[in-house]
Amino acid sequence: MSGFDFSRAGFPADFLFGTATSSYQIEGHGFGKAGRTHWDDFAATPGNVVRAEDGARACDHYRHWAQDLDLIADAGLDIYRFSTSWARVMPEGRGAVNAEGLDFYDRLVDGMLARGLKPALTLYHWELPSPLADLGGWRNRDIADWFADYTQVLCKRLGDRIWSAAPINEPWCVGWLSHFMGQHAPGLRDIRAAARAMHHIGLAHGRAIQVMRDLNMSNLGAVCNFEYTLPLTDSAEDRAAAARYDGIYNRWFLGAMFKGAYPEDVLEGLGPHMPQGWQDDMDLIRQPLDWLGLNYYTCKRIAHAPGAWPNLSEHIGNLPQTQMGWEICPEGLHHFLHFARDNYTGDLPLYVTENGMANPDTPQVPDTARIDYLNRHIAQARRAITEGVPLKGYIIWSLMDNYEWSLGYEKRFGLVHVDFETLQRQPKASYHALRAALARN
């Protein structure tokens, strides 16, 4: 596959294309007086991250931001979805503001606007300030107010120039992956911690939306991740396990944000561990939203497993896989666009806010697998549009190779290759093909 088989003309006139990054993964957290985060702590703990790598240098976007914005603009993209670091803005998580950090984001947003890019802000992409982690982090109900204060500081400065904003990237990762499965910071495997985090994330989301509305910001949404859930076999036990997994992963946060209710099949397991009085918070979590963003990458085969709730095990099927070991299943994206519209969002605009693949490409080896992956997923997005789904944009993860969390710098998701020794950026075949596709009208 040498190029993309779509052009702008194949989409509605108002359809937008973009690319995404996140602060800790690209900026270089060791620069600009940023505070310590729980990802710094997690990475410094042996066994958590490949080669104990962290985001102290990353892609040094902190000093190369203008070049990186040029790459986005030169590709013909419309949206840049970026995140801000709480610890860069408020090094202790509360109280004192780091003027250097706010100034950086000020320059960054102005740089986007100068290049005709729409700034799509995410307030939190996983890097919690360590002093707040010391106080319990997402297990502590007070985090909703801490997050609201951070939102106030940041958005009072940037809000007048932001095209769209969402509070928290991929709540499932912040809650379940990090507090129940232990695979991301803070690395807990504790169902009580997970239940509290899963609830307080929604609370913080609601408070942040309130703050941004009070600042007269508009085009506010949520960004959730989804995994197409398939039972490993057709047995009743495997189907029930798959439904539980789907509830935890795909329905918990949507239920709270759009219906003010958690799914009953998940409350069977998490209910006994929820914070007291959680039911009283549901109206606050269910703030009116202007759009929903869907992050989609893969499917998962689920089987019944003996033992404690949720009684399930995860498996890989026989579809081709990405460098992450994730099966390539474009039909799942089509499923979730309908699933969200039919069950939660109705006529609200939808955006694919992340989709892409890790591939072991080099500057000498064209990333044709990435072109094929994106072609197949974009085809499913177009199919959903023709079926009446109000999909308004498609954002590719990621602009450039970066820090892939617990997997360090091995997994390359970028349209642009980064040499992590020299920091040289080199557009890949997928970047050039995308620019050509977007130029075809």
KAJO-V397060 format. One record per residue. N is the residue number from 0. RES is the residue in three letters. PSI is psi in whole degrees, 0 to 359 (none if undefined). OMEGA is omega in whole degrees, 0 to 359 (999 if undefined). Layout:
BEGIN
N_RES_PSI_OMEGA, N_RES_PSI_OMEGA
END
This chain:
BEGIN
0_MET_115_186, 1_SER_341_183, 2_GLY_177_178, 3_PHE_143_182, 4_ASP_33_175, 5_PHE_165_172, 6_SER_170_178, 7_ARG_327_183, 8_ALA_339_180, 9_GLY_1_182, 10_PHE_161_175, 11_PRO_154_186, 12_ALA_331_183, 13_ASP_10_182, 14_PHE_138_186, 15_LEU_144_175, 16_PHE_147_181, 17_GLY_182_173, 18_THR_164_189, 19_ALA_156_171, 20_THR_181_168, 21_SER_155_191, 22_SER_303_186, 23_TYR_331_184, 24_GLN_339_185, 25_ILE_331_195, 26_GLU_318_193, 27_GLY_87_189, 28_HIS_348_177, 29_GLY_355_182, 30_PHE_156_168, 31_GLY_24_174, 32_LYS_26_175, 33_ALA_148_178, 34_GLY_169_180, 35_ARG_146_179, 36_THR_165_178, 37_HIS_346_173, 38_TRP_327_173, 39_ASP_318_180, 40_ASP_316_181, 41_PHE_316_182, 42_ALA_332_180, 43_ALA_355_179, 44_THR_120_185, 45_PRO_137_176, 46_GLY_349_184, 47_ASN_321_187, 48_VAL_141_177, 49_VAL_124_179, 50_ARG_20_180, 51_ALA_30_181, 52_GLU_149_179, 53_ASP_187_184, 54_GLY_21_184, 55_ALA_324_179, 56_ARG_315_180, 57_ALA_234_180, 58_CYS_5_184, 59_ASP_44_174, 60_HIS_336_179, 61_TYR_325_179, 62_ARG_346_182, 63_HIS_17_188, 64_TRP_323_183, 65_ALA_317_176, 66_GLN_320_182, 67_ASP_321_176, 68_LEU_324_176, 69_ASP_319_179, 70_LEU_319_179, 71_ILE_312_181, 72_ALA_319_182, 73_ASP_337_177, 74_ALA_349_181, 75_GLY_16_181, 76_LEU_159_184, 77_ASP_321_189, 78_ILE_139_165, 79_TYR_111_177, 80_ARG_115_184, 81_PHE_163_174, 82_SER_158_176, 83_THR_150_181, 84_SER_121_177, 85_TRP_315_184, 86_ALA_339_174, 87_ARG_324_181, 88_VAL_318_181, 89_MET_92_189, 90_PRO_330_178, 91_GLU_359_183, 92_GLY_336_179, 93_ARG_160_171, 94_GLY_242_191, 95_ALA_139_180, 96_VAL_137_177, 97_ASN_103_183, 98_ALA_325_181, 99_GLU_322_178, 100_GLY_314_178, 101_LEU_320_179, 102_ASP_320_179, 103_PHE_312_181, 104_TYR_329_175, 105_ASP_310_178, 106_ARG_320_183, 107_LEU_313_180, 108_VAL_317_176, 109_ASP_323_177, 110_GLY_322_176, 111_MET_312_183, 112_LEU_322_180, 113_ALA_335_181, 114_ARG_8_178, 115_GLY_18_180, 116_LEU_146_177, 117_LYS_117_180, 118_PRO_117_178, 119_ALA_103_189, 120_LEU_134_165, 121_THR_126_187, 122_LEU_334_184, 123_TYR_118_175, 124_HIS_58_162, 125_TRP_353_186, 126_GLU_81_181, 127_LEU_133_175, 128_PRO_133_183, 129_SER_321_179, 130_PRO_332_176, 131_LEU_326_174, 132_ALA_323_178, 133_ASP_334_180, 134_LEU_11_179, 135_GLY_347_176, 136_GLY_230_184, 137_TRP_351_176, 138_ARG_343_185, 139_ASN_123_181, 140_ARG_331_181, 141_ASP_344_182, 142_ILE_334_179, 143_ALA_320_179, 144_ASP_323_176, 145_TRP_318_181, 146_PHE_323_177, 147_ALA_320_179, 148_ASP_317_176, 149_TYR_317_178, 150_THR_317_180, 151_GLN_312_182, 152_VAL_312_184, 153_LEU_312_189, 154_CYS_339_171, 155_LYS_328_180, 156_ARG_318_189, 157_LEU_341_195, 158_GLY_331_183, 159_ASP_348_183, 160_ARG_7_183, 161_ILE_132_179, 162_TRP_316_176, 163_SER_159_178, 164_ALA_144_174, 165_ALA_142_183, 166_PRO_306_194, 167_ILE_126_177, 168_ASN_128_172, 169_GLU_71_181, 170_PRO_327_179, 171_TRP_320_179, 172_CYS_319_180, 173_VAL_322_184, 174_GLY_290_190, 175_TRP_308_184, 176_LEU_328_188, 177_SER_335_185, 178_HIS_341_178, 179_PHE_316_181, 180_MET_340_174, 181_GLY_15_187, 182_GLN_342_177, 183_HIS_163_179, 184_ALA_136_11, 185_PRO_8_173, 186_GLY_35_180, 187_LEU_153_172, 188_ARG_81_193, 189_ASP_115_187, 190_ILE_327_178, 191_ARG_316_176, 192_ALA_319_181, 193_ALA_315_181, 194_ALA_317_180, 195_ARG_316_178, 196_ALA_316_182, 197_MET_328_179, 198_HIS_316_184, 199_HIS_333_174, 200_ILE_314_178, 201_GLY_321_179, 202_LEU_315_179, 203_ALA_320_175, 204_HIS_310_182, 205_GLY_318_180, 206_ARG_320_180, 207_ALA_319_177, 208_ILE_316_178, 209_GLN_313_181, 210_VAL_315_181, 211_MET_322_175, 212_ARG_318_181, 213_ASP_335_176, 214_LEU_10_179, 215_ASN_26_173, 216_MET_152_180, 217_SER_178_181, 218_ASN_54_182, 219_LEU_137_183, 220_GLY_195_178, 221_ALA_148_178, 222_VAL_110_181, 223_CYS_151_177, 224_ASN_151_186, 225_PHE_145_178, 226_GLU_122_183, 227_TYR_116_191, 228_THR_124_182, 229_LEU_133_175, 230_PRO_141_181, 231_LEU_320_175, 232_THR_178_180, 233_ASP_11_180, 234_SER_153_180, 235_ALA_323_181, 236_GLU_317_180, 237_ASP_322_179, 238_ARG_321_178, 239_ALA_321_178, 240_ALA_318_178, 241_ALA_321_178, 242_ALA_321_177, 243_ARG_316_179, 244_TYR_315_178, 245_ASP_321_180, 246_GLY_315_181, 247_ILE_314_189, 248_TYR_311_194, 249_ASN_341_187, 250_ARG_340_185, 251_TRP_305_185, 252_PHE_322_176, 253_LEU_320_179, 254_GLY_317_180, 255_ALA_314_187, 256_MET_327_186, 257_PHE_342_180, 258_LYS_351_183, 259_GLY_29_183, 260_ALA_139_174, 261_TYR_152_179, 262_PRO_134_184, 263_GLU_324_183, 264_ASP_337_176, 265_VAL_325_177, 266_LEU_335_176, 267_GLU_324_180, 268_GLY_319_185, 269_LEU_337_185, 270_GLY_311_181, 271_PRO_344_184, 272_HIS_1_183, 273_MET_153_177, 274_PRO_149_182, 275_GLN_136_177, 276_GLY_15_184, 277_TRP_330_183, 278_GLN_332_183, 279_ASP_350_183, 280_ASP_352_193, 281_MET_327_178, 282_ASP_326_179, 283_LEU_320_178, 284_ILE_324_184, 285_ARG_63_175, 286_GLN_144_176, 287_PRO_132_180, 288_LEU_158_182, 289_ASP_345_181, 290_TRP_164_172, 291_LEU_134_174, 292_GLY_136_180, 293_LEU_123_172, 294_ASN_123_184, 295_TYR_134_180, 296_TYR_325_195, 297_THR_177_174, 298_CYS_169_178, 299_LYS_133_176, 300_ARG_130_185, 301_ILE_135_177, 302_ALA_158_173, 303_HIS_145_175, 304_ALA_142_178, 305_PRO_165_176, 306_GLY_206_186, 307_ALA_158_173, 308_TRP_139_14, 309_PRO_13_172, 310_ASN_52_180, 311_LEU_159_173, 312_SER_150_184, 313_GLU_144_184, 314_HIS_159_177, 315_ILE_136_178, 316_GLY_205_188, 317_ASN_16_175, 318_LEU_158_174, 319_PRO_150_185, 320_GLN_155_172, 321_THR_180_177, 322_GLN_338_178, 323_MET_353_187, 324_GLY_17_179, 325_TRP_133_177, 326_GLU_144_180, 327_ILE_111_188, 328_CYS_76_185, 329_PRO_333_181, 330_GLU_333_179, 331_GLY_325_178, 332_LEU_315_177, 333_HIS_316_179, 334_HIS_311_187, 335_PHE_331_176, 336_LEU_318_175, 337_HIS_317_181, 338_PHE_313_180, 339_ALA_311_181, 340_ARG_314_187, 341_ASP_330_188, 342_ASN_341_188, 343_TYR_312_195, 344_THR_341_179, 345_GLY_241_184, 346_ASP_359_180, 347_LEU_144_175, 348_PRO_142_173, 349_LEU_149_173, 350_TYR_139_164, 351_VAL_107_187, 352_THR_344_169, 353_GLU_135_169, 354_ASN_134_181, 355_GLY_184_182, 356_MET_148_169, 357_ALA_135_184, 358_ASN_136_184, 359_PRO_54_184, 360_ASP_162_176, 361_THR_166_177, 362_PRO_337_181, 363_GLN_346_183, 364_VAL_108_181, 365_PRO_142_183, 366_ASP_59_180, 367_THR_331_178, 368_ALA_324_179, 369_ARG_320_178, 370_ILE_316_179, 371_ASP_316_179, 372_TYR_310_181, 373_LEU_319_177, 374_ASN_314_184, 375_ARG_323_179, 376_HIS_321_178, 377_ILE_326_176, 378_ALA_321_178, 379_GLN_327_176, 380_ALA_316_178, 381_ARG_320_178, 382_ARG_316_179, 383_ALA_322_179, 384_ILE_316_180, 385_THR_338_179, 386_GLU_7_173, 387_GLY_5_178, 388_VAL_131_184, 389_PRO_60_178, 390_LEU_126_188, 391_LYS_352_181, 392_GLY_163_184, 393_TYR_119_187, 394_ILE_123_185, 395_ILE_134_169, 396_TRP_119_6, 397_SER_168_176, 398_LEU_313_186, 399_MET_158_174, 400_ASP_143_186, 401_ASN_192_181, 402_TYR_113_184, 403_GLU_54_171, 404_TRP_235_185, 405_SER_350_179, 406_LEU_9_174, 407_GLY_220_187, 408_TYR_18_184, 409_GLU_323_190, 410_LYS_120_187, 411_ARG_111_180, 412_PHE_359_195, 413_GLY_151_163, 414_LEU_340_180, 415_VAL_131_178, 416_HIS_137_175, 417_VAL_126_171, 418_ASP_111_188, 419_PHE_354_173, 420_GLU_312_184, 421_THR_344_184, 422_LEU_13_177, 423_GLN_134_175, 424_ARG_136_178, 425_GLN_110_180, 426_PRO_137_180, 427_LYS_175_177, 428_ALA_323_180, 429_SER_322_178, 430_TYR_311_182, 431_HIS_321_179, 432_ALA_322_179, 433_LEU_316_180, 434_ARG_319_179, 435_ALA_318_181, 436_ALA_318_183, 437_LEU_339_178, 438_ALA_344_180, 439_ARG_114_179, 440_ASN_none_999
END
